[in-house]
Amino acid sequence: MSEEGYRRKLILHKRRKRDRLIKIALGILAAMLAGLGAIIVVLIYCRMVGPLF
């Protein structure tokens, strides 16, 4: 394999690896935001309901 072909394969490999890591990071970020949203909704609901006793 020529050096140019090897370099092209290496660049594609690194790009795929980076894209995969970005997908994972975005998934984690979306999950964190969803969890934070759920916590905020629960806290607002608890504030509206008031004390239990």
Secondary structure as GFF3:
##gff-version 3
##sequence-region A 1 53
A	DSSP	alpha_helix	3	49	.	.	.	ID=ss1
###
